[in-house]
Amino acid sequence: MKDVVQATWLHSELEKNQANYIIVDTRFQLADPGAGKIAYEKGHLPGAFYVDLEQDLSSSIREHGGRHPLPNIGDLALKLGNIGISKDAKVVVYDDLTGMVASRFWWLLKHLGHEEVAVLNGGFSAWVKEGYELTTDIPKTEPKTFQVQLSDDFSFVKASDVFENLNNKDRILIDSRELNRFKGKEEPIDPIAGHIPGAINYFWKDVLMNDGTWKESEELLNHFSGLPKSKEIIVYCGSGISACPNVLALKKAGFSNVKLYSGSWSDWITHKDYPIETTD
């Protein structure tokens, strides 16, 4: 299964045998955390389970770790098993934010060693645009055991590792936030503006077309043409969420050595002795 799949393909697959797939709805609004669950209850893809960004895909905020720390592995594995995801399950995840939260779920499953997971291209809106069925039914399934086998290909780094490698010429830091946030000209979310020294800016939405669907592999390869595939790439954003579309896009473009700085900028600035850079 590809990392990004089309609504027409998914609809055809579900018509053949819906039992082959676990569908996950991750719609979420950062400004209104309850809105995604409400939207899900008003209508979702048939068979879709709701998974919450802050309740299920993040852990509690602490002194360090950023605004959306990675979830406890045991808690997440239990959640995944409870919605029927076992070793051989094929999983398709969607949101309605051009893949940002869905990519977080995609990355987490890849990190835990689950290969068969894809993001729905265009999300909920693409499904609706095709005129496909929606339902308010809450699915039920027999709980499974989700087996965790952490993947070396989808690993993450901590702040200390980034700090200790700031001058490492074999590593490239990518900042996924909007350009003005990267430059330190504005910071609407975190208390300190700027970026990690040496980072380069690749705004995460630039991996998408104007309609919010994903660019093809060749277009993404051109988008990231300034990056050598021989080097390790560390991707961060504000809190480890919008970095995930860049990770997916880099993988889609053929970059293999890509890691997520999970705590990202909101974690970096909690370390008082870590340097901050701004630029015009």
N, C-alpha and C positions, 0 to 999 in steps of 0.2 A: 504494500500500500504506500502511495506517495505521501509526502509530508503535508501537501495541500491538495484537497480534493474538491471537485465541483458539485454543486447542488444536484445537477442532472444525474451525475454518476451515483451519488448517494441515494437518491430517490429510486433509481433502478435497482441498486443493490438491496435496499430495504424491501422492495416489492418481491424480489427473488426469495429472500430469507432474512427477515428482520432479526431473527434469533442469533444470527452470526455477528451482530454488531451491538456495541454499547454506545449510545449517544449521550453526550454530556453538554449541558447548557451552563455556560459560565458568564452570562450577562451580568454586568456590574457597573455601577456609576460611583466613581470616587467621591463625588460631592453629595451623593445620596445612597449610602451603602445598602439600604433596603429595597431600592428600586428594581434591582435585577431579579430578586425573588418574586416581587409583585408582578413583574412582566412575565416571568415564567408561569406563574399561576393563572395569568390571563390567556396564555396560549404558548405552546412550545412544539417542537418537532415530536412526532409520535415516538413514544418510548424513551424520551430524553429524561435524564436525571439532572437535578440542579446541584451544582457544586459552587460554593461561595468563596470568592477571592480571599476575604479576610477571616472567615470562620474555618475554612477547610484548606486553603492553599497558602496560608501564612500562619505564623505563630504569634504569640503575644509580644508587644513592643517592649524592649528592654533598653538598658543604657546604650548598648551597641547593637548593631544588626540591621539598622535602618527602619523605615516605616512599614515594610512588609517582610519581616524575617522569614526565612524558609520554614515550612511546617516541620513538626516533629515527624520523623520517618515512620515510626510505629503508628501514630495517629492517622497519618495520611494513608498508609497501607490498609488500615482497618476500614477507613472510609471507602477506598477504592474497592476493597473486597465486598463491602456491604452493597455496593451498586452493581455487583456482578462481574467485576474485572478480575479475571484470572490470567494465567500465563499466556494462554492462546487467544484471548479475546481481541477482537478488532475494535478499536475505539475511534470515534470521530467526535471532535469537540468544536463548539462554536460559541461566539459571543455576538455582540452587535456594536463592537468598538474597533472595527477593522482588524480584528485578530489579536489585539493586545493581551487580553486576559486569557483567551484561548491558547495563545502561544506560551503563556506561563504554565498552563496545565500540560501542554505538549512537552515543554522542556522538563517538567517534573517527572512525567512518566518516562521520558527518555533517560533522565538521570537515574531513575530507579530500575532501569534495565528493561523497560517494556518497549519493544520495537514497533508493534502494530498500533500506531496512533497517528492521526492526521487532523489537521485544522480544516474546517469547512470554509472554502473560499467565499468571501463576502458575507459569511455568517448568517444570522437569522434573516437579515434583509434579502439575501440572495435566494433563500428558500421561499420566502413570501413572494418575491418578484416572479418566481416561476409558477406561482399559484398552487403550490403543493399544500397538502393537508396540515392543519394545526390541531392540537388537542389540548384540553385542560386536564385530561386524565393523568394521575400520578402513577407511574409504573411501579410494579413490584417484581422482585427477582429473588432467587435463592442466593443467599450470601456465599461468596467464594473466598478462597484464601489467596491474597495477593502476595506473590513471592518477590522479595526485594533482592536484586542483584545489581549493585551500583555500577554504573557505566563509566569507564575511563574516558569515553568519547563525549560525554555530557556531564562534565564535572564543574565545580565552582571554586572560586578562590575567596579568601577572606581579606580584610583590610591590611593585615600585617604582611601578607604575601605581596599585595600590590605595592605597599610602601617600601618593602625591602628590594623590589625589582624596578623602582622608578627609572633607574639608569641602565636597565637591561636592554641592549640594542636588539636582542632577538625576540623582544615582546612588544606588541602594539596595543595601546589602550584606545578603545573607542567609546566616546560619550554619545549616547543615543537621544539626548534631550534636544529641545528646540535651540536654535543658534543663539538667541539672546540669553537664554539660561546658561548655555555653555560659556559664552563670553563674560558672564557675570553682570550683564547690564540690567537684568531683572531676575527675580526669584520669587514666584508667586506661592510656593509651597514650603520650601525649607528655609530656615532662619539665616543661612549664610549663602551668598552667591559665589559663583566661580566654577572651576573644574579642576580635576586632578592634573598636576603638572605633566606635560608631555602628551596628554590625550588629544585625539583628533575627533572632530565632530562629524557623525553620520546620523542625521535625524531619522528616527525609526520609521516615520511615515513615508520617507522617500523610497522605501522598498515596495510601496504600493502604487497602483494606478490611481488616476483621479477619482474613479468610482469606488475606491476602497478595496479593490481586489488585488491579489498578489501579482507582482511582475514575474515574468517567466525567467527561467534559469539564465538564459543568455543575457537578458536585460540586467539581471542582478550581478552577473559577472562583470558586465560593463560598468555598473554602478560602483562596484568595489575594485575597479581595475588598478587603483593606486596601491592596493595592499598585496604584498608578497605572500604567496601561500606557504612559503617555507617557515614563516614566523608564527609564534604563538599569538593569538588574538584574545584579549580580555575585553569583554563588553559590559558596560554599566549604563545606568540611567539615573533616575531619581531614587527609586526604591527597589529596583530589580524586576519590575514588571514590563515596562516598555522596552527594556533591553532585549527581551526574549524574541520579539519579531526580528530584530537584527541578527540574533543568533540563528534563528530558523532560516533567514534569508542568506546568511553566510554559508550555512550548511547546504542550502539549495544551490548556491553558486559554486560549490565544490571545495570550500574551505573545510579542512578536517580538524585542525588544531584550534578550536574555539572554546573558550570558557566564559562563564558568567561570573561577574563580581556581584554576588547576590545582594549584599547590603547596599551597594552603590553609593551615590552621593550623600544620601541621608544618613548613611553609616559613617562615611569618610569624615564628615564634619564633626562627628562626636569625639574624634581623636584629636585632642587639642594641639598635639605636636606635629600633626601631619600638614604638609604644605598645601596651599591653595593658590591657584593661578587664575588671573583674569586677562582678557585680551581685547583689543579693538579690531 
